[in-house]
Structures are given as C-alpha cells and as structure tokens.
Amino acid sequence: VQLVESGGGLVQPGGSLRLSCAASGFWYAMSWYRQAPGKERELVAHISSAGGSTNYADSVKGRFTISRDNAKNTVYLQMNSLKPEDTAVYYCSMGTYWGQGTQVTVSS
C-alpha cells in the first residue's frame, strides 16, 4: 500500500487549499491527520470506505470537507477559511499505512 499526498503550500489567512491523497493497493476507510511543531498528531477528518460517513475534529467543522473518488483511488481534503492555527504537516492514513505528509502554512 502506498499513500501519496499533494496540494500543500503557503496560503494567507482566510484562503483555501485542497489536499489530495492518492492510494495504491487496498482501499478502506481513510483519514487525514495533522501535526504542528511541538504538538501531537491529531485526527482532522475521517471518511468511510464508500464515502457515506464522515467525521471531523471540532476545530475544523464547517471549514474542511473530506471526500473521496473511488474510481481514482483518491481522497481529498478541501480546506476553506484557513487560520494560522491550521499550519501543520498533513498526513493521510489508511489503517496502519501513512503517507509522507504535505506541509500547509497559513500566514500573511
């Protein structure tokens, strides 16, 4: 199983980014996590294998949307109204597998 994230970058507060996670191999429920400097890794969003069920951390509810395109074996994280506190390395995860992470920096 291989997970490859993309889409990170530098954005101003209030801006948007869309992260992608392309998966090869098995295809199950998937999650996005993030880890800011000096902090523990935290769950941001989770989506079921068919995409019918999603869950979000309270800190991102109403701003982030997780979705998946099973035909493309890709999971997305649409991030709107970004705040400086969203700055972190974002990882996608499937079971015990992790991607390499993509940096998101929110700064003016």
N, CA, C and O atoms as a GROMACS GRO file, in nm:
protein
  432
    1VAL      N    1   0.085  -0.119   0.000
    1VAL     CA    2   0.000   0.000   0.000
    1VAL      C    3   0.089   0.125   0.000
    1VAL      O    4   0.186   0.134   0.076
    2GLN      N    5   0.054   0.218  -0.085
    2GLN     CA    6   0.130   0.344  -0.091
    2GLN      C    7   0.032   0.460  -0.092
    2GLN      O    8  -0.066   0.461  -0.167
    3LEU      N    9   0.059   0.559  -0.008
    3LEU     CA   10  -0.023   0.679   0.000
    3LEU      C   11   0.064   0.799  -0.032
    3LEU      O   12   0.171   0.816   0.028
    4VAL      N   13   0.020   0.881  -0.125
    4VAL     CA   14   0.099   0.997  -0.167
    4VAL      C   15   0.013   1.122  -0.159
    4VAL      O   16  -0.085   1.137  -0.232
    5GLU      N   17   0.052   1.212  -0.068
    5GLU     CA   18  -0.023   1.337  -0.052
    5GLU      C   19   0.034   1.445  -0.144
    5GLU      O   20   0.150   1.441  -0.183
    6SER      N   21  -0.052   1.540  -0.178
    6SER     CA   22  -0.010   1.657  -0.254
    6SER      C   23  -0.108   1.770  -0.227
    6SER      O   24  -0.216   1.749  -0.171
    7GLY      N   25  -0.069   1.892  -0.267
    7GLY     CA   26  -0.160   2.004  -0.256
    7GLY      C   27  -0.129   2.103  -0.146
    7GLY      O   28  -0.196   2.206  -0.134
    8GLY      N   29  -0.030   2.073  -0.064
    8GLY     CA   30   0.005   2.167   0.042
    8GLY      C   31   0.071   2.292  -0.013
    8GLY      O   32   0.101   2.301  -0.132
    9GLY      N   33   0.094   2.389   0.077
    9GLY     CA   34   0.159   2.512   0.034
    9GLY      C   35   0.138   2.624   0.134
    9GLY      O   36   0.094   2.602   0.246
   10LEU      N   37   0.171   2.744   0.089
   10LEU     CA   38   0.156   2.864   0.171
   10LEU      C   39   0.030   2.938   0.127
   10LEU      O   40   0.010   2.962   0.008
   11VAL      N   41  -0.053   2.974   0.221
   11VAL     CA   42  -0.177   3.045   0.190
   11VAL      C   43  -0.201   3.150   0.299
   11VAL      O   44  -0.162   3.132   0.414
   12GLN      N   45  -0.266   3.258   0.260
   12GLN     CA   46  -0.298   3.362   0.356
   12GLN      C   47  -0.419   3.322   0.441
   12GLN      O   48  -0.501   3.242   0.397
   13PRO      N   49  -0.430   3.377   0.560
   13PRO     CA   50  -0.549   3.351   0.642
   13PRO      C   51  -0.676   3.383   0.564
   13PRO      O   52  -0.685   3.484   0.495
   14GLY      N   53  -0.774   3.296   0.578
   14GLY     CA   54  -0.898   3.310   0.503
   14GLY      C   55  -0.897   3.241   0.369
   14GLY      O   56  -1.001   3.230   0.304
   15GLY      N   57  -0.782   3.195   0.327
   15GLY     CA   58  -0.770   3.130   0.197
   15GLY      C   59  -0.810   2.983   0.201
   15GLY      O   60  -0.856   2.931   0.302
   16SER      N   61  -0.791   2.918   0.085
   16SER     CA   62  -0.831   2.778   0.071
   16SER      C   63  -0.720   2.696   0.007
   16SER      O   64  -0.637   2.748  -0.068
   17LEU      N   65  -0.720   2.569   0.039
   17LEU     CA   66  -0.632   2.471  -0.024
   17LEU      C   67  -0.710   2.340  -0.037
   17LEU      O   68  -0.801   2.313   0.041
   18ARG      N   69  -0.672   2.259  -0.135
   18ARG     CA   70  -0.727   2.125  -0.144
   18ARG      C   71  -0.612   2.025  -0.146
   18ARG      O   72  -0.526   2.027  -0.234
   19LEU      N   73  -0.613   1.939  -0.048
   19LEU     CA   74  -0.514   1.833  -0.040
   19LEU      C   75  -0.568   1.708  -0.108
   19LEU      O   76  -0.689   1.681  -0.106
   20SER      N   77  -0.478   1.632  -0.169
   20SER     CA   78  -0.514   1.506  -0.232
   20SER      C   79  -0.426   1.395  -0.175
   20SER      O   80  -0.311   1.417  -0.137
   21CYS      N   81  -0.483   1.276  -0.169
   21CYS     CA   82  -0.408   1.158  -0.125
   21CYS      C   83  -0.440   1.045  -0.222
   21CYS      O   84  -0.551   0.992  -0.223
   22ALA      N   85  -0.343   1.008  -0.302
   22ALA     CA   86  -0.360   0.900  -0.398
   22ALA      C   87  -0.313   0.771  -0.335
   22ALA      O   88  -0.203   0.763  -0.280
   23ALA      N   89  -0.398   0.669  -0.343
   23ALA     CA   90  -0.369   0.541  -0.279
   23ALA      C   91  -0.352   0.430  -0.381
   23ALA      O   92  -0.424   0.425  -0.481
   24SER      N   93  -0.258   0.342  -0.355
   24SER     CA   94  -0.244   0.222  -0.435
   24SER      C   95  -0.253   0.103  -0.341
   24SER      O   96  -0.215   0.112  -0.224
   25GLY      N   97  -0.302  -0.006  -0.390
   25GLY     CA   98  -0.317  -0.122  -0.303
   25GLY      C   99  -0.458  -0.131  -0.249
   25GLY      O  100  -0.555  -0.112  -0.322
   26PHE      N  101  -0.469  -0.161  -0.120
   26PHE     CA  102  -0.601  -0.176  -0.060
   26PHE      C  103  -0.674  -0.043  -0.052
   26PHE      O  104  -0.613   0.064  -0.062
   27TRP      N  105  -0.803  -0.051  -0.033
   27TRP     CA  106  -0.885   0.070  -0.034
   27TRP      C  107  -0.989   0.060   0.075
   27TRP      O  108  -1.091  -0.008   0.060
   28TYR      N  109  -0.962   0.126   0.187
   28TYR     CA  110  -1.052   0.119   0.301
   28TYR      C  111  -1.090   0.259   0.348
   28TYR      O  112  -1.069   0.357   0.277
   29ALA      N  113  -1.148   0.267   0.467
   29ALA     CA  114  -1.174   0.397   0.527
   29ALA      C  115  -1.042   0.473   0.540
   29ALA      O  116  -0.936   0.414   0.564
   30MET      N  117  -1.049   0.604   0.524
   30MET     CA  118  -0.927   0.683   0.526
   30MET      C  119  -0.944   0.806   0.614
   30MET      O  120  -1.055   0.852   0.640
   31SER      N  121  -0.832   0.856   0.658
   31SER     CA  122  -0.832   0.972   0.748
   31SER      C  123  -0.724   1.071   0.708
   31SER      O  124  -0.624   1.036   0.647
   32TRP      N  125  -0.748   1.195   0.745
   32TRP     CA  126  -0.645   1.298   0.741
   32TRP      C  127  -0.608   1.334   0.884
   32TRP      O  128  -0.695   1.355   0.969
   33TYR      N  129  -0.479   1.340   0.910
   33TYR     CA  130  -0.426   1.385   1.037
   33TYR      C  131  -0.337   1.507   1.012
   33TYR      O  132  -0.300   1.536   0.898
   34ARG      N  133  -0.304   1.576   1.119
   34ARG     CA  134  -0.207   1.684   1.107
   34ARG      C  135  -0.122   1.691   1.233
   34ARG      O  136  -0.164   1.651   1.341
   35GLN      N  137  -0.002   1.743   1.214
   35GLN     CA  138   0.089   1.759   1.327
   35GLN      C  139   0.160   1.893   1.314
   35GLN      O  140   0.233   1.918   1.219
   36ALA      N  141   0.136   1.978   1.412
   36ALA     CA  142   0.201   2.108   1.418
   36ALA      C  143   0.330   2.094   1.500
   36ALA      O  144   0.343   2.002   1.580
   37PRO      N  145   0.425   2.184   1.481
   37PRO     CA  146   0.552   2.177   1.555
   37PRO      C  147   0.527   2.176   1.705
   37PRO      O  148   0.455   2.262   1.758
   38GLY      N  149   0.587   2.080   1.774
   38GLY     CA  150   0.576   2.073   1.918
   38GLY      C  151   0.445   2.016   1.969
   38GLY      O  152   0.422   2.012   2.090
   39LYS      N  153   0.360   1.971   1.878
   39LYS     CA  154   0.230   1.916   1.919
   39LYS      C  155   0.216   1.773   1.872
   39LYS      O  156   0.289   1.727   1.784
   40GLU      N  157   0.122   1.703   1.934
   40GLU     CA  158   0.095   1.566   1.894
   40GLU      C  159   0.014   1.564   1.764
   40GLU      O  160  -0.057   1.658   1.731
   41ARG      N  161   0.026   1.453   1.694
   41ARG     CA  162  -0.053   1.435   1.572
   41ARG      C  163  -0.200   1.422   1.612
   41ARG      O  164  -0.233   1.352   1.707
   42GLU      N  165  -0.287   1.490   1.537
   42GLU     CA  166  -0.430   1.487   1.570
   42GLU      C  167  -0.512   1.452   1.447
   42GLU      O  168  -0.476   1.485   1.334
   43LEU      N  169  -0.623   1.384   1.472
   43LEU     CA  170  -0.716   1.347   1.366
   43LEU      C  171  -0.792   1.471   1.321
   43LEU      O  172  -0.847   1.544   1.403
   44VAL      N  173  -0.795   1.493   1.191
   44VAL     CA  174  -0.866   1.607   1.133
   44VAL      C  175  -1.001   1.564   1.076
   44VAL      O  176  -1.103   1.626   1.104
   45ALA      N  177  -0.999   1.459   0.996
   45ALA     CA  178  -1.123   1.415   0.931
   45ALA      C  179  -1.110   1.268   0.893
   45ALA      O  180  -1.000   1.217   0.874
   46HIS      N  181  -1.225   1.202   0.883
   46HIS     CA  182  -1.230   1.060   0.853
   46HIS      C  183  -1.345   1.035   0.757
   46HIS      O  184  -1.450   1.098   0.767
   47ILE      N  185  -1.324   0.943   0.664
   47ILE     CA  186  -1.430   0.908   0.570
   47ILE      C  187  -1.436   0.757   0.555
   47ILE      O  188  -1.332   0.691   0.548
   48SER      N  189  -1.557   0.703   0.549
   48SER     CA  190  -1.575   0.559   0.535
   48SER      C  191  -1.531   0.512   0.397
   48SER      O  192  -1.506   0.594   0.308
   49SER      N  193  -1.522   0.382   0.379
   49SER     CA  194  -1.471   0.328   0.253
   49SER      C  195  -1.558   0.364   0.134
   49SER      O  196  -1.508   0.386   0.024
   50ALA      N  197  -1.690   0.371   0.156
   50ALA     CA  198  -1.780   0.408   0.046
   50ALA      C  199  -1.805   0.557   0.039
   50ALA      O  200  -1.863   0.607  -0.057
   51GLY      N  201  -1.760   0.629   0.141
   51GLY     CA  202  -1.776   0.774   0.141
   51GLY      C  203  -1.906   0.823   0.202
   51GLY      O  204  -1.934   0.943   0.200
   52GLY      N  205  -1.987   0.732   0.256
   52GLY     CA  206  -2.115   0.774   0.307
   52GLY      C  207  -2.113   0.830   0.447
   52GLY      O  208  -2.212   0.888   0.492
   53SER      N  209  -2.002   0.813   0.516
   53SER     CA  210  -1.993   0.859   0.655
   53SER      C  211  -1.864   0.939   0.672
   53SER      O  212  -1.757   0.896   0.632
   54THR      N  213  -1.877   1.057   0.732
   54THR     CA  214  -1.761   1.142   0.758
   54THR      C  215  -1.763   1.193   0.901
   54THR      O  216  -1.869   1.206   0.962
   55ASN      N  217  -1.646   1.220   0.953
   55ASN     CA  218  -1.632   1.279   1.087
   55ASN      C  219  -1.522   1.383   1.083
   55ASN      O  220  -1.426   1.371   1.007
   56TYR      N  221  -1.536   1.486   1.168
   56TYR     CA  222  -1.440   1.595   1.169
   56TYR      C  223  -1.402   1.633   1.312
   56TYR      O  224  -1.482   1.618   1.405
   57ALA      N  225  -1.281   1.681   1.327
   57ALA     CA  226  -1.243   1.743   1.453
   57ALA      C  227  -1.324   1.870   1.472
   57ALA      O  228  -1.358   1.938   1.374
   58ASP      N  229  -1.356   1.903   1.596
   58ASP     CA  230  -1.436   2.022   1.623
   58ASP      C  231  -1.370   2.148   1.567
   58ASP      O  232  -1.438   2.241   1.524
   59SER      N  233  -1.239   2.150   1.567
   59SER     CA  234  -1.166   2.269   1.524
   59SER      C  235  -1.178   2.298   1.375
   59SER      O  236  -1.149   2.409   1.331
   60VAL      N  237  -1.222   2.199   1.296
   60VAL     CA  238  -1.230   2.221   1.151
   60VAL      C  239  -1.372   2.207   1.096
   60VAL      O  240  -1.395   2.229   0.978
   61LYS      N  241  -1.468   2.170   1.182
   61LYS     CA  242  -1.606   2.154   1.136
   61LYS      C  243  -1.657   2.282   1.072
   61LYS      O  244  -1.639   2.392   1.125
   62GLY      N  245  -1.721   2.266   0.958
   62GLY     CA  246  -1.775   2.381   0.887
   62GLY      C  247  -1.676   2.450   0.796
   62GLY      O  248  -1.713   2.535   0.715
   63ARG      N  249  -1.548   2.412   0.807
   63ARG     CA  250  -1.445   2.474   0.722
   63ARG      C  251  -1.378   2.372   0.630
   63ARG      O  252  -1.341   2.406   0.517
   64PHE      N  253  -1.362   2.250   0.677
   64PHE     CA  254  -1.295   2.145   0.599
   64PHE      C  255  -1.399   2.043   0.553
   64PHE      O  256  -1.498   2.016   0.621
   65THR      N  257  -1.374   1.986   0.436
   65THR     CA  258  -1.459   1.881   0.382
   65THR      C  259  -1.373   1.768   0.328
   65THR      O  260  -1.286   1.790   0.243
   66ILE      N  261  -1.398   1.647   0.376
   66ILE     CA  262  -1.327   1.530   0.325
   66ILE      C  263  -1.418   1.460   0.224
   66ILE      O  264  -1.539   1.450   0.244
   67SER      N  265  -1.358   1.412   0.117
   67SER     CA  266  -1.434   1.341   0.015
   67SER      C  267  -1.342   1.239  -0.052
   67SER      O  268  -1.220   1.241  -0.031
   68ARG      N  269  -1.401   1.152  -0.130
   68ARG     CA  270  -1.319   1.053  -0.198
   68ARG      C  271  -1.376   1.022  -0.335
   68ARG      O  272  -1.497   1.028  -0.356
   69ASP      N  273  -1.288   0.988  -0.425
   69ASP     CA  274  -1.324   0.944  -0.559
   69ASP      C  275  -1.270   0.803  -0.573
   69ASP      O  276  -1.152   0.784  -0.602
   70ASN      N  277  -1.355   0.705  -0.553
   70ASN     CA  278  -1.309   0.567  -0.553
   70ASN      C  279  -1.261   0.522  -0.691
   70ASN      O  280  -1.177   0.432  -0.701
   71ALA      N  281  -1.312   0.583  -0.795
   71ALA     CA  282  -1.266   0.548  -0.930
   71ALA      C  283  -1.121   0.589  -0.951
   71ALA      O  284  -1.049   0.528  -1.030
   72LYS      N  285  -1.079   0.694  -0.879
   72LYS     CA  286  -0.942   0.743  -0.891
   72LYS      C  287  -0.855   0.702  -0.772
   72LYS      O  288  -0.738   0.739  -0.765
   73ASN      N  289  -0.914   0.626  -0.679
   73ASN     CA  290  -0.840   0.587  -0.558
   73ASN      C  291  -0.777   0.708  -0.490
   73ASN      O  292  -0.661   0.704  -0.448
   74THR      N  293  -0.854   0.814  -0.479
   74THR     CA  294  -0.803   0.939  -0.423
   74THR      C  295  -0.898   0.995  -0.318
   74THR      O  296  -1.020   0.993  -0.336
   75VAL      N  297  -0.841   1.044  -0.210
   75VAL     CA  298  -0.917   1.112  -0.106
   75VAL      C  299  -0.873   1.258  -0.104
   75VAL      O  300  -0.755   1.289  -0.122
   76TYR      N  301  -0.968   1.346  -0.081
   76TYR     CA  302  -0.941   1.489  -0.082
   76TYR      C  303  -0.974   1.551   0.054
   76TYR      O  304  -1.057   1.500   0.129
   77LEU      N  305  -0.908   1.661   0.082
   77LEU     CA  306  -0.942   1.743   0.198
   77LEU      C  307  -0.950   1.888   0.149
   77LEU      O  308  -0.847   1.952   0.127
   78GLN      N  309  -1.072   1.938   0.134
   78GLN     CA  310  -1.093   2.076   0.096
   78GLN      C  311  -1.090   2.161   0.222
   78GLN      O  312  -1.169   2.139   0.314
   79MET      N  313  -1.000   2.255   0.226
   79MET     CA  314  -0.981   2.338   0.346
   79MET      C  315  -1.012   2.483   0.310
   79MET      O  316  -0.943   2.544   0.229
   80ASN      N  317  -1.116   2.537   0.371
   80ASN     CA  318  -1.158   2.675   0.349
   80ASN      C  319  -1.141   2.756   0.477
   80ASN      O  320  -1.125   2.700   0.586
   81SER      N  321  -1.144   2.886   0.463
   81SER     CA  322  -1.134   2.978   0.578
   81SER      C  323  -1.016   2.940   0.667
   81SER      O  324  -1.030   2.930   0.789
   82LEU      N  325  -0.904   2.918   0.606
   82LEU     CA  326  -0.786   2.871   0.680
   82LEU      C  327  -0.738   2.974   0.781
   82LEU      O  328  -0.745   3.095   0.758
   83LYS      N  329  -0.689   2.923   0.893
   83LYS     CA  330  -0.640   3.006   1.003
   83LYS      C  331  -0.492   2.973   1.028
   83LYS      O  332  -0.447   2.864   0.993
   84PRO      N  333  -0.419   3.063   1.088
   84PRO     CA  334  -0.278   3.033   1.120
   84PRO      C  335  -0.263   2.906   1.203
   84PRO      O  336  -0.165   2.834   1.188
   85GLU      N  337  -0.359   2.878   1.288
   85GLU     CA  338  -0.350   2.757   1.371
   85GLU      C  339  -0.373   2.628   1.292
   85GLU      O  340  -0.359   2.519   1.348
   86ASP      N  341  -0.408   2.639   1.165
   86ASP     CA  342  -0.417   2.521   1.080
   86ASP      C  343  -0.281   2.481   1.023
   86ASP      O  344  -0.267   2.378   0.957
   87THR      N  345  -0.181   2.563   1.047
   87THR     CA  346  -0.046   2.533   0.999
   87THR      C  347   0.005   2.403   1.060
   87THR      O  348   0.008   2.387   1.182
   88ALA      N  349   0.044   2.310   0.974
   88ALA     CA  350   0.089   2.178   1.020
   88ALA      C  351   0.133   2.096   0.899
   88ALA      O  352   0.112   2.136   0.785
   89VAL      N  353   0.193   1.983   0.926
   89VAL     CA  354   0.212   1.882   0.823
   89VAL      C  355   0.088   1.793   0.824
   89VAL      O  356   0.049   1.741   0.929
   90TYR      N  357   0.027   1.776   0.709
   90TYR     CA  358  -0.094   1.697   0.696
   90TYR      C  359  -0.061   1.561   0.636
   90TYR      O  360   0.010   1.550   0.536
   91TYR      N  361  -0.115   1.458   0.700
   91TYR     CA  362  -0.090   1.321   0.657
   91TYR      C  363  -0.221   1.251   0.626
   91TYR      O  364  -0.322   1.272   0.694
   92CYS      N  365  -0.221   1.168   0.524
   92CYS     CA  366  -0.336   1.079   0.506
   92CYS      C  367  -0.297   0.942   0.559
   92CYS      O  368  -0.180   0.903   0.560
   93SER      N  369  -0.399   0.870   0.602
   93SER     CA  370  -0.378   0.741   0.665
   93SER      C  371  -0.487   0.645   0.625
   93SER      O  372  -0.604   0.682   0.612
   94MET      N  373  -0.447   0.520   0.605
   94MET     CA  374  -0.542   0.412   0.579
   94MET      C  375  -0.497   0.292   0.661
   94MET      O  376  -0.396   0.229   0.630
   95GLY      N  377  -0.572   0.261   0.764
   95GLY     CA  378  -0.532   0.154   0.854
   95GLY      C  379  -0.401   0.189   0.921
   95GLY      O  380  -0.390   0.291   0.989
   96THR      N  381  -0.301   0.103   0.902
   96THR     CA  382  -0.170   0.128   0.963
   96THR      C  383  -0.074   0.195   0.866
   96THR      O  384   0.045   0.210   0.897
   97TYR      N  385  -0.122   0.234   0.750
   97TYR     CA  386  -0.038   0.296   0.649
   97TYR      C  387  -0.050   0.447   0.652
   97TYR      O  388  -0.157   0.503   0.678
   98TRP      N  389   0.064   0.512   0.626
   98TRP     CA  390   0.071   0.658   0.630
   98TRP      C  391   0.141   0.710   0.505
   98TRP      O  392   0.231   0.647   0.450
   99GLY      N  393   0.096   0.829   0.463
   99GLY     CA  394   0.169   0.898   0.358
   99GLY      C  395   0.288   0.973   0.417
   99GLY      O  396   0.313   0.968   0.537
  100GLN      N  397   0.360   1.042   0.329
  100GLN     CA  398   0.481   1.112   0.372
  100GLN      C  399   0.453   1.249   0.432
  100GLN      O  400   0.539   1.308   0.496
  101GLY      N  401   0.332   1.299   0.410
  101GLY     CA  402   0.292   1.428   0.463
  101GLY      C  403   0.313   1.541   0.364
  101GLY      O  404   0.399   1.535   0.277
  102THR      N  405   0.231   1.644   0.380
  102THR     CA  406   0.244   1.764   0.298
  102THR      C  407   0.227   1.886   0.389
  102THR      O  408   0.136   1.891   0.472
  103GLN      N  409   0.314   1.984   0.372
  103GLN     CA  410   0.316   2.100   0.461
  103GLN      C  411   0.209   2.200   0.420
  103GLN      O  412   0.196   2.235   0.302
  104VAL      N  413   0.134   2.245   0.517
  104VAL     CA  414   0.038   2.354   0.498
  104VAL      C  415   0.078   2.467   0.592
  104VAL      O  416   0.088   2.448   0.714
  105THR      N  417   0.100   2.584   0.536
  105THR     CA  418   0.137   2.700   0.615
  105THR      C  419   0.039   2.812   0.587
  105THR      O  420   0.020   2.853   0.473
  106VAL      N  421  -0.024   2.861   0.694
  106VAL     CA  422  -0.120   2.970   0.682
  106VAL      C  423  -0.060   3.093   0.749
  106VAL      O  424  -0.045   3.099   0.871
  107SER      N  425  -0.026   3.190   0.666
  107SER     CA  426   0.044   3.307   0.718
  107SER      C  427   0.028   3.423   0.622
  107SER      O  428   0.017   3.404   0.501
  108SER      N  429   0.025   3.543   0.678
  108SER     CA  430   0.019   3.663   0.596
  108SER      C  431   0.160   3.717   0.571
  108SER      O  432   0.176   3.818   0.503
   0.00000   0.00000   0.00000
